[in-house]
Amino acid sequence: MIESKKVPDEEATDQDYWNAYRTVAEKVRVSLGNPSMNLTEETINITYFEKI
């Protein structure tokens, strides 16, 4: 299982994030002998405070 999280205020765009994710996932998949693979995307809304 590969789990990753994108922090909303990072400078990477959503497209850049998914392009990088796909590149890494494809390399890992090849190194594991091309097993079948599923991808689930979950979007959640969070609020956090750096300082109160």
Long-range contacts (C-beta under 8 A, 24 or more apart in sequence): 2-28, 8-46
